[in-house]
């Protein structure tokens, strides 16, 4: 386990949660916690896959020559770089 909690410590934590939250609220809190962990893992894997798909040093600048060799991905790149340029200009203008 990541925090080196034994069965005694886990039982104590669950007992305290049952006392504090009550038997009616505990399942709701558990399911909300499970959803939050699931969403966090999904977001983390999305960020990891996005970072690994773009090689280091490659930028999304318009007119970059390295995008032409990507085959079918070239037409979508100008739209992506245009939207990111718009976002950057909008945030730096404030």
SULRADA-V140543 format. One record per backbone hydrogen bond with DSSP energy under -0.5 kcal/mol. NH is the residue of the N-H (numbers start at 1). CO is the residue of the C=O. Records with the same first field share a line. If there is no record, write none. Layout:
# SULRADA-V140543
NH = CO ; CO
This chain:
# SULRADA-V140543
4 = 1
10 = 6
11 = 7
12 = 8
13 = 9
14 = 10
15 = 11
16 = 12
17 = 13
18 = 14
19 = 15
20 = 16
21 = 17
22 = 17 ; 18
26 = 22
27 = 23
29 = 25
30 = 26
31 = 27
32 = 28
33 = 29
34 = 30
35 = 31
36 = 32
37 = 33
38 = 34
39 = 35
40 = 36
41 = 37
42 = 38
43 = 39
44 = 40
45 = 41
46 = 42
47 = 43
48 = 44
49 = 45
50 = 46
51 = 47
52 = 48
53 = 49
54 = 50
55 = 53
58 = 55
64 = 61
67 = 64
68 = 65
69 = 66
70 = 67
71 = 68
72 = 70
73 = 70
74 = 71
77 = 73 ; 74
78 = 74
79 = 75
80 = 76
81 = 77
82 = 78
83 = 79
84 = 80
85 = 81
86 = 82
87 = 83
88 = 84
89 = 85
90 = 86
91 = 87
92 = 88
93 = 89
